[in-house]
Amino acid sequence: MGGLDEFPHLNPAGEVHMVSVSNKEDTLRRAKAEGRILAPGDVLESVRRGMTKKGDVLAVARVAGIMGAKRTAEWIPLCHPIALTGIRVGIDIDDEGFVVTAETETRAGTGVEMEAMTAVSAALLTLYDMLKAQHRGLVLTKIHLVEKTGGKSGDYFFAE
């Protein structure tokens, strides 16, 4: 096992710190994440028909996802605050529940993967909050990075 230089979030004394990205080149970076919330048919149907007790839950969840992406550095202790140049949050309904996707982009010296996954998480948690009165057994699942492009480490595409 090597020294502390293998662990960039630790300083020479072994203490946690935020990694400097000041020497990294600003490049266009994009990320896409996805997650699901499993829900029974009656809940899905009430959302499809716009008959939920709390109004347009999909619109509120999309806004929550956008807000979550913008505040990722406040949620995740060692994330850098970055200027996002784009955030898209989509929500689809299938036979098992809701599929939330988030796409984020920036021109910066660090990536936007955490922002995409935070957007998905915030949207899913908002759906849960708005639909829990109808069914407490909703299950959040499969939150993951689908793809990322840009940056020194190159592109990544999720393969199931």
C-alpha positions in Angstrom: 0.0 0.0 0.0 1.3 3.4 -1.0 1.4 6.8 0.8 -1.2 9.4 1.4 -0.8 10.7 -2.2 -3.0 7.8 -3.3 -5.8 9.4 -1.2 -6.2 13.0 -2.6 -8.8 14.0 0.0 -6.3 13.5 2.8 -3.5 15.9 3.7 0.0 14.8 4.9 -1.3 14.5 8.5 -4.1 12.2 7.3 -6.8 14.8 7.7 -9.7 15.2 5.3 -9.6 18.3 3.0 -11.1 19.5 -0.3 -8.8 18.7 -3.2 -7.6 21.6 -5.2 -8.7 21.7 -8.8 -7.0 25.1 -9.6 -4.5 23.4 -11.9 -7.1 21.4 -13.8 -8.1 22.7 -17.3 -11.6 24.1 -17.7 -13.3 21.8 -20.2 -16.9 21.1 -21.1 -18.1 18.3 -18.8 -21.5 16.5 -18.9 -23.1 13.9 -16.8 -26.3 11.9 -16.8 -27.8 10.0 -13.9 -30.9 8.0 -13.4 -33.0 6.6 -10.5 -36.3 4.9 -9.9 -39.1 5.0 -7.4 -41.2 1.9 -7.4 -44.9 2.6 -6.8 -48.2 0.6 -7.1 -50.6 1.1 -10.1 -53.1 3.2 -8.2 -50.4 5.8 -7.3 -49.1 5.8 -10.9 -52.6 6.2 -12.3 -53.4 9.1 -9.9 -50.3 10.9 -11.1 -51.0 10.2 -14.8 -54.6 11.6 -14.4 -53.4 14.6 -12.4 -55.6 13.5 -9.4 -53.1 13.7 -6.6 -53.8 15.6 -3.4 -50.8 17.7 -3.8 -51.1 19.0 -7.4 -48.6 18.5 -10.2 -46.1 16.3 -8.3 -44.0 15.8 -11.5 -43.4 19.6 -11.9 -42.5 20.0 -8.3 -40.1 17.0 -8.4 -38.4 18.4 -11.5 -37.9 21.8 -9.8 -36.5 20.0 -6.7 -34.1 18.1 -8.9 -32.8 21.4 -10.5 -32.5 23.0 -7.1 -30.7 19.9 -5.7 -28.1 20.0 -8.6 -27.5 23.7 -7.9 -26.8 23.0 -4.2 -24.8 19.8 -4.4 -21.8 21.3 -2.7 -24.0 22.0 0.3 -25.2 18.4 0.4 -21.9 16.6 -0.2 -19.1 17.9 2.1 -16.1 17.6 -0.2 -17.7 18.6 -3.5 -16.6 21.8 -5.2 -19.3 24.5 -5.8 -19.3 24.8 -9.6 -21.2 27.0 -12.0 -23.6 24.8 -13.9 -24.3 25.8 -17.5 -27.3 23.4 -17.9 -29.6 21.1 -15.9 -32.3 19.0 -17.3 -34.5 16.8 -15.2 -37.0 14.3 -16.8 -39.6 12.0 -15.2 -41.2 9.1 -17.0 -43.8 6.8 -15.7 -43.7 3.1 -16.6 -45.5 0.0 -15.3 -43.3 -0.2 -12.1 -43.0 3.4 -11.1 -41.2 6.6 -12.0 -37.9 6.9 -13.8 -36.0 10.1 -13.1 -33.1 11.3 -15.3 -31.0 14.3 -14.8 -28.4 15.8 -17.2 -25.9 18.4 -16.0 -23.2 20.3 -17.7 -20.5 22.8 -16.9 -17.3 24.3 -18.3 -15.0 23.8 -15.3 -12.0 22.0 -13.8 -14.1 19.4 -12.1 -16.9 17.1 -13.2 -20.7 17.2 -12.7 -21.5 13.6 -11.8 -22.4 14.4 -8.2 -24.7 17.2 -9.4 -26.6 14.8 -11.7 -27.0 12.2 -9.0 -28.0 14.8 -6.4 -30.7 16.1 -8.9 -32.1 12.6 -9.3 -32.0 12.0 -5.5 -33.8 15.3 -4.8 -36.5 14.6 -7.4 -37.1 11.1 -6.1 -37.3 12.3 -2.5 -39.8 14.9 -3.5 -41.9 12.4 -5.3 -41.8 10.2 -2.2 -42.8 13.1 0.1 -45.7 14.2 -2.2 -47.0 10.6 -2.7 -46.4 9.0 0.7 -49.9 9.8 1.9 -51.2 7.5 -0.9 -48.7 4.7 -0.2 -45.9 4.5 2.4 -44.2 1.6 0.7 -42.7 3.6 -2.2 -39.1 2.4 -2.8 -36.3 4.5 -4.1 -33.8 2.4 -6.1 -31.1 2.2 -8.7 -29.7 5.7 -8.4 -26.6 5.6 -10.6 -24.4 7.5 -13.1 -25.4 6.6 -16.6 -22.7 8.5 -18.4 -20.1 11.3 -18.1 -18.1 13.1 -20.7 -15.2 15.5 -20.6 -12.3 15.9 -18.2 -8.9 14.3 -17.9 -10.3 10.9 -16.9 -12.2 10.6 -20.1 -15.7 9.3 -20.9 -17.7 6.8 -18.9 -20.8 4.9 -19.9 -22.7 2.6 -17.5 -23.0 -1.0 -18.7 -25.5 -3.2 -16.8 
